[in-house]
Amino acid sequence: MGDVQAARNRYLPFWKGKGRNGTMIPLIVLLSTLLLVPANLVESEESTAPAQTSITNPQDSILEERKQVFQFGTEGEILELLKTLKEQKDRTLLDNVLSLLEGKVSLKLTRGIFDFLQTLQWIDPRSEGYAVKLLQAQEELDQETILTLLQYLSLPESKPHLEEVLPLLKDSRRRIVTAAVRYLGKKGNEEVVTKLIDLFKGQEAEEDLRTAILTALGELKATNAVEFLRSILDNPDERMVYRRFACDALGKIGSKEAYPSIKKALEESDNLLRAYAVSALGSYREGDVETILLQALRDDFARVRASAAEQLGNRKTQSAVEMLLYRVRRDPDKQVRLSSLRALSEIGDEKSFSFLQDLLLDEKASLDLRMETIRLFLQNPSEKGMKALRTLLEREWTKENSRLLDEACKQFSLQTVAGNGDLYQKMLSHRSFIIRIYGIRGIGRNNIQEATDQLRQLAKEGASPQERKEARLVLEQWGITP
């Protein structure tokens, strides 16, 4: 604008010096000069107006928008949507995800799809068949894609595909061989056991591969590997890491022949080996096991105590309640306290339950223990447990930034628990938008359609974009117009 003003000032005296009949000449000169000024020096509303990147209708269906992303979106947009659906464990658009496999997709997107399907624990003939077909053309795949496919095909519902996986044991890439071993531990057979033992004995096998082999033998419950595993555990000259994993594998197999070896390992000076031995004893029903586990609760090494508490809980050993109560109250190690608390929940007798109930409502108790008790009461719901949780919510409802309230509402939103519709609806009116979102998710998960009017109001007037979006999504999943 400085150049424009200078031009105007230069001709202004000439303008003022002329009479009425001479005004046209300077006017023409002035306009001509202005037209010669570069366009980038002339300010306009257009140059300062923000650019519009996209036009969206806030009333468009979220489900429809997501379907369009799968149909027309870029790879990055699809991967971002898969990430969102994975975090929410949302199965609504599974057909749209699976339809992507019918076209030509990159290896990066292939990994994203199967990572999503694995998180949802979803196996069907289309996805499983596509994964197997890819493995049959291994030379066209990169390492990360092979690892993702092996992990996906390891899901419990998947059939064994040994013909495609066994060749991977000879692959030059160590991570792929190790992943193939882990797969075979879940899907292998008696013939595989021999191959795994031979692979362990091979000179080229490194530590991570050998420990994976020992773990796989345990998961296969390979009774024909017991002698081999005992030879490792009983050998004081063997590397300690292999003795630990052999002990763990023998515990999973649970053969009587291995019991003396595991029991003897409890006398070892290596702390971790003793912890593995305590865990391995949990699968045995011999008469002295519970006595050994109770004694292990007094071990100086925290991991041994934590392992003993876990096994006593699994066995529902009521004679351990008093010592477990002591460990929750007094043990210096956090993991031991938490393991003992979980054990009391598993045992579930009246004394254990009363302790958990009092702990939950004790404002002086450890926050970690109280939050764990919330999770335990919802994992094993009972009338008394629900009553205690409701009492906690009432006490915490009006507190600022209550972590207990946040954790309780979060855990409720992740559970399908009958008879709590009023609680989820109450969450919708909380001042924290995070609590309101937990309420929306819980209502959707538990199909509480009595909250339709509240969801409609939140879908239109919710204070945050996220809660408006989540409310609309639940309504659309119910087939209701927001």
C-alpha positions in Angstrom: 0.0 0.0 0.0 3.0 2.3 0.4 3.5 2.4 -3.4 -0.1 3.2 -3.9 0.0 6.1 -1.5 3.2 7.5 -3.0 1.6 7.5 -6.5 -1.5 9.3 -5.1 0.6 12.0 -3.3 2.7 12.6 -6.4 -0.3 13.6 -8.5 -2.3 15.3 -5.8 -0.8 18.9 -6.2 -1.5 18.8 -9.9 -5.1 17.8 -9.1 -5.5 20.7 -6.8 -4.0 23.2 -9.2 -6.5 22.6 -12.0 -9.9 24.0 -12.4 -13.2 22.2 -13.1 -12.3 21.6 -16.7 -9.0 20.0 -16.0 -9.9 17.3 -13.6 -10.3 14.5 -16.0 -6.6 14.4 -17.0 -5.1 13.9 -13.5 -7.9 11.4 -12.7 -7.0 9.3 -15.7 -3.3 9.4 -14.9 -4.0 8.4 -11.3 -6.1 5.4 -12.3 -3.5 4.3 -14.8 -0.8 4.4 -12.1 -2.9 2.4 -9.7 -3.5 -0.3 -12.3 0.2 -0.7 -12.7 0.8 -1.5 -9.0 1.6 -5.2 -8.5 -1.4 -7.3 -7.4 0.4 -8.7 -4.4 0.6 -5.2 -2.8 -3.2 -4.7 -3.0 -5.0 -5.9 0.1 -8.4 -7.6 -0.4 -10.8 -9.7 1.6 -10.0 -12.7 -0.6 -6.3 -12.7 0.3 -7.0 -12.9 4.0 -10.0 -15.3 4.1 -9.1 -18.8 5.4 -9.2 -21.5 2.8 -11.9 -24.2 3.1 -10.3 -27.6 3.1 -13.5 -29.7 3.2 -17.2 -29.4 3.4 -19.0 -31.7 5.8 -22.5 -32.0 7.0 -22.6 -32.3 10.8 -25.7 -34.5 10.5 -24.0 -37.0 8.1 -24.1 -40.5 9.5 -20.8 -41.4 11.2 -21.2 -45.0 10.1 -21.7 -43.8 6.5 -18.6 -41.6 6.7 -16.6 -44.5 8.0 -17.9 -46.7 5.2 -16.8 -44.1 2.7 -13.3 -44.0 4.2 -13.0 -47.7 3.6 -14.4 -47.4 0.1 -12.7 -44.2 -1.1 -10.1 -43.1 1.5 -6.4 -43.0 1.3 -4.2 -45.7 2.9 -3.4 -43.3 5.7 -7.0 -42.5 6.3 -7.9 -46.2 6.4 -5.1 -47.0 8.8 -6.2 -44.2 11.1 -9.7 -45.4 11.1 -8.6 -49.0 11.8 -6.6 -47.6 14.8 -9.7 -45.9 16.1 -11.9 -49.0 15.7 -9.2 -51.2 17.3 -9.0 -48.9 20.4 -12.8 -49.1 20.7 -12.9 -52.8 19.8 -15.7 -51.9 17.4 -16.9 -54.7 15.2 -19.6 -52.7 13.4 -17.7 -52.4 10.1 -16.1 -55.8 10.0 -17.6 -56.6 6.6 -16.1 -53.3 5.2 -12.7 -54.2 6.6 -12.8 -57.7 5.2 -13.9 -56.4 1.8 -10.6 -54.6 1.6 -8.8 -57.9 1.3 -10.7 -58.7 -1.9 -8.8 -55.9 -3.7 -5.2 -55.1 -4.2 -3.8 -53.6 -0.9 -0.2 -52.7 0.1 1.7 -54.8 2.7 1.4 -51.9 5.1 -2.3 -51.9 4.9 -2.4 -55.7 5.0 -0.6 -55.5 8.3 -3.0 -52.9 9.6 -6.0 -55.0 8.7 -4.7 -58.2 10.3 -3.5 -56.3 13.4 -7.1 -55.0 13.8 -8.6 -58.5 13.2 -6.3 -60.0 15.8 -7.2 -57.4 18.4 -10.8 -58.2 17.9 -10.0 -62.0 18.0 -11.8 -62.3 14.7 -11.4 -65.3 12.5 -13.6 -66.2 9.5 -13.0 -68.2 6.3 -12.3 -65.1 4.2 -9.7 -63.6 6.5 -8.0 -66.9 7.4 -8.0 -68.0 3.8 -6.4 -64.7 2.7 -3.7 -64.9 5.4 -2.8 -68.5 4.4 -2.7 -67.5 0.7 -0.3 -64.8 1.5 2.0 -67.1 3.5 2.0 -69.5 0.5 3.8 -66.7 -1.4 6.3 -65.9 1.3 9.0 -64.7 -1.1 6.8 -61.7 -1.9 6.3 -60.6 1.7 8.5 -58.6 4.0 9.5 -59.7 7.5 6.9 -57.5 9.4 4.0 -58.9 7.3 5.0 -62.5 7.9 5.2 -61.8 11.6 1.8 -60.2 11.6 0.2 -63.1 9.7 1.7 -65.7 12.1 0.4 -63.9 15.1 -3.0 -63.6 13.5 -3.1 -67.3 12.6 -2.2 -68.2 16.1 -5.6 -67.2 17.4 -7.4 -70.1 19.1 -10.2 -70.3 16.5 -7.8 -70.7 13.6 -7.0 -74.1 12.1 -3.5 -75.4 12.0 -1.6 -74.5 8.9 1.6 -76.5 9.4 2.4 -77.0 5.7 2.8 -73.2 5.3 4.6 -72.6 8.6 7.1 -75.5 8.9 9.2 -74.2 6.0 9.8 -71.0 8.0 11.9 -72.9 10.5 14.6 -72.8 7.8 14.3 -69.1 7.1 17.5 -67.0 7.3 15.7 -64.3 9.4 15.9 -65.1 13.1 12.7 -63.2 14.1 10.7 -65.2 11.5 12.1 -68.5 12.8 11.3 -67.5 16.4 7.7 -66.4 15.4 7.2 -69.7 13.6 8.3 -71.6 16.7 5.7 -69.7 18.8 3.0 -70.5 16.3 3.9 -74.2 16.4 3.7 -74.1 20.2 0.0 -73.2 19.7 -0.9 -75.3 16.6 1.7 -78.0 16.5 1.5 -81.8 16.9 3.7 -84.7 18.1 5.8 -84.6 14.9 6.5 -80.9 15.5 7.9 -81.7 19.0 10.8 -83.7 17.5 11.6 -80.9 15.0 11.7 -78.3 17.8 14.0 -80.4 20.0 16.3 -80.9 17.0 16.3 -77.2 16.3 17.1 -76.5 20.0 20.2 -78.7 19.7 21.4 -77.1 16.6 24.6 -75.0 16.9 23.1 -72.0 15.1 20.2 -71.6 17.6 20.5 -68.5 19.7 19.1 -67.7 23.2 15.8 -66.1 22.2 15.1 -69.0 19.8 15.9 -71.7 22.3 13.8 -70.1 25.0 10.9 -69.8 22.5 11.3 -73.6 21.8 11.2 -74.5 25.5 8.0 -72.3 25.9 6.4 -74.0 22.8 7.1 -77.5 24.2 5.3 -76.5 27.4 2.3 -75.0 25.5 2.1 -78.2 23.4 2.0 -80.2 26.7 4.5 -82.4 25.0 4.8 -85.5 27.2 7.4 -86.9 24.7 9.6 -83.9 25.6 9.6 -84.5 29.4 12.9 -86.4 29.4 14.6 -83.7 27.3 13.3 -80.9 29.5 14.3 -82.7 32.7 17.8 -83.2 31.3 18.1 -79.4 31.1 16.5 -78.6 34.5 18.5 -81.2 36.4 21.8 -80.2 34.9 23.6 -77.7 37.1 26.1 -76.9 34.3 23.3 -75.9 31.9 22.7 -72.1 31.3 20.4 -70.9 34.0 18.0 -69.2 31.6 17.3 -72.5 29.9 16.8 -74.3 33.3 14.2 -71.7 34.2 12.3 -72.1 30.9 12.5 -75.9 31.1 11.0 -75.7 34.6 8.2 -73.6 33.4 7.5 -76.0 30.5 7.5 -79.0 32.8 4.9 -77.3 35.0 2.6 -76.7 32.0 2.9 -80.4 30.9 2.3 -81.5 34.5 3.7 -85.0 34.3 4.3 -87.0 37.5 7.8 -87.9 36.3 8.8 -84.2 36.4 7.5 -83.4 39.9 10.7 -84.4 41.7 12.8 -82.2 39.4 10.6 -79.2 40.0 10.5 -79.7 43.7 14.2 -80.0 43.8 14.5 -76.7 41.9 12.9 -74.9 45.0 16.2 -75.5 46.8 18.3 -73.6 44.2 20.0 -70.4 45.1 18.8 -68.7 41.9 15.8 -66.5 42.8 14.1 -66.7 39.4 14.5 -70.4 39.1 12.7 -70.8 42.5 9.9 -68.5 41.3 9.5 -70.6 38.1 9.4 -73.7 40.3 6.7 -72.3 42.5 4.6 -71.4 39.5 5.2 -74.9 38.0 3.9 -76.6 41.1 0.5 -75.0 40.7 -0.5 -77.6 38.1 0.1 -80.5 40.6 -2.3 -82.0 43.1 0.2 -83.8 45.3 -0.6 -83.5 49.0 2.4 -81.4 50.0 2.0 -78.7 47.3 -0.1 -76.3 49.3 2.3 -76.6 52.2 5.2 -75.7 49.9 3.3 -72.8 48.4 2.4 -71.4 51.9 6.1 -71.6 52.8 7.0 -69.8 49.5 4.9 -66.9 50.7 7.7 -66.3 53.2 10.5 -66.3 50.7 12.9 -63.3 50.7 12.6 -62.9 47.0 9.4 -60.9 46.0 8.7 -62.7 42.8 8.6 -66.0 44.6 6.1 -64.6 47.0 4.0 -63.2 44.2 4.0 -66.5 42.3 3.0 -68.4 45.4 0.1 -66.0 46.0 -1.1 -66.4 42.4 -1.0 -70.2 42.7 -2.8 -70.3 46.0 -5.5 -68.1 44.5 -5.8 -70.4 41.5 -6.2 -73.4 43.9 -8.7 -71.4 46.1 -6.7 -72.4 49.1 -8.7 -71.2 52.1 -6.0 -72.0 54.6 -3.9 -69.3 52.9 -6.3 -66.4 53.6 -4.7 -65.2 56.8 -1.2 -65.1 55.3 -2.6 -63.4 52.1 -4.3 -60.8 54.2 -1.0 -60.1 55.9 0.8 -59.8 52.5 -1.8 -57.3 51.2 -1.4 -55.1 54.4 2.3 -55.4 55.1 4.3 -56.7 52.1 6.9 -54.1 51.0 6.5 -55.1 47.3 3.7 -53.7 45.3 3.4 -56.7 43.0 3.1 -59.1 45.9 0.4 -57.0 47.5 -1.6 -57.0 44.2 -1.1 -60.7 43.6 -2.3 -61.4 47.2 -5.3 -59.2 46.7 -6.2 -61.1 43.5 -5.7 -64.4 45.3 -8.2 -63.4 48.0 -10.7 -62.4 45.2 -10.2 -65.9 43.6 -10.7 -67.7 47.0 -13.8 -65.6 47.5 -14.8 -66.8 51.0 -16.7 -64.4 53.3 -13.6 -63.2 55.1 -11.8 -62.4 51.9 -14.8 -60.6 50.4 -15.4 -58.5 53.5 -11.8 -57.4 53.4 -12.0 -56.4 49.8 -15.2 -54.5 50.5 -13.7 -52.6 53.4 -10.5 -51.9 51.4 -12.5 -50.4 48.5 -14.2 -47.9 50.8 -11.2 -47.1 53.0 -10.0 -43.6 52.0 -6.7 -44.2 53.8 -5.9 -47.4 51.8 -3.5 -47.6 48.9 -5.0 -46.1 45.7 -3.5 -48.9 43.6 -5.2 -51.6 45.8 -8.5 -49.8 45.7 -8.4 -49.4 41.9 -7.5 -53.1 41.5 -10.5 -54.0 43.8 -12.8 -52.1 41.4 -11.5 -54.3 38.5 -11.9 -57.5 40.6 -15.5 -56.7 41.6 -16.4 -56.1 38.0 -14.6 -59.2 36.7 -16.6 -61.4 39.1 -19.8 -59.4 39.6 -21.9 -60.1 42.7 -24.8 -58.3 44.4 -22.6 -57.3 47.3 -19.7 -56.2 45.1 -22.1 -54.0 43.0 -23.5 -52.5 46.2 -19.9 -51.6 47.3 -19.1 -50.1 44.0 -22.3 -48.0 44.0 -21.4 -46.7 47.5 -17.9 -45.7 46.2 -19.4 -43.9 43.3 -21.8 -41.9 45.5 -18.8 -40.8 47.7 -16.6 -39.9 44.8 -19.3 -38.3 42.5 -18.8 -34.7 43.4 -15.0 -34.8 44.0 -12.8 -32.9 41.7 -10.5 -35.1 39.5 -11.3 -38.4 41.3 -9.1 -41.1 39.9 -11.3 -43.7 41.6 -14.4 -42.4 40.0 -12.7 -42.2 36.6 -11.4 -45.8 36.9 -14.8 -47.2 38.1 -16.7 -45.5 35.3 -14.1 -46.7 32.8 -14.4 -50.3 34.0 -18.2 -50.2 34.0 -18.1 -48.9 30.3 -16.0 -52.0 29.4 -18.3 -54.5 31.0 -21.7 -56.1 30.1 -23.3 -56.0 33.5 -27.1 -56.4 33.9 -29.1 -54.1 36.2 -27.0 -51.0 36.0 -28.9 -48.9 33.4 -29.6 -46.2 36.0 -25.9 -45.9 36.7 -24.9 -45.5 33.1 -27.7 -42.9 32.6 -26.4 -41.0 35.6 -23.0 -40.8 34.1 -24.5 -38.9 31.2 -25.2 -36.0 33.5 -21.8 -35.7 35.1 -19.9 -32.5 34.7 -16.8 -34.3 33.3 -17.2 -35.0 29.6 -14.9 -38.1 30.1 -17.4 -39.6 32.5 -20.2 -38.8 30.1 -18.4 -40.6 27.3 -17.9 -43.7 29.6 -21.7 -43.6 30.2 -22.4 -43.4 26.4 -20.1 -46.4 25.8 -21.6 -48.4 28.6 -25.1 -47.7 27.4 -24.1 -48.8 23.9 -22.4 -52.0 25.1 -25.3 -52.9 27.3 -28.0 -51.9 24.8 -29.8 -49.6 27.2 -32.3 -48.1 24.8 -34.2 -46.4 27.6 -31.5 -43.7 27.3 -32.4 -42.9 23.7 -33.7 -39.4 24.5 -30.6 -38.5 26.5 -28.3 -39.7 23.8 -30.2 -37.7 21.2 -29.8 -34.6 23.3 -26.0 -35.3 23.7 -25.7 -36.0 20.0 -27.0 -32.5 19.3 -26.0 -30.4 22.3 -23.0 -32.3 23.9 -20.3 -30.0 25.2 -17.5 -31.8 23.4 -17.3 -33.0 19.8 -16.2 -36.4 21.0 -19.3 -37.0 23.1 -21.6 -35.8 20.3 -19.9 -38.2 17.9 -20.1 -41.2 20.3 -23.7 -40.5 21.1 -24.6 -40.4 17.4 -22.7 -43.6 16.8 -24.6 -45.6 19.4 -27.9 -44.3 18.1 -26.9 -45.3 14.5 -25.9 -48.7 15.7 -29.4 -49.1 17.1 -30.9 -47.9 13.8 -32.2 -44.7 15.4 -31.9 -41.3 13.8 -29.9 -39.0 16.0 
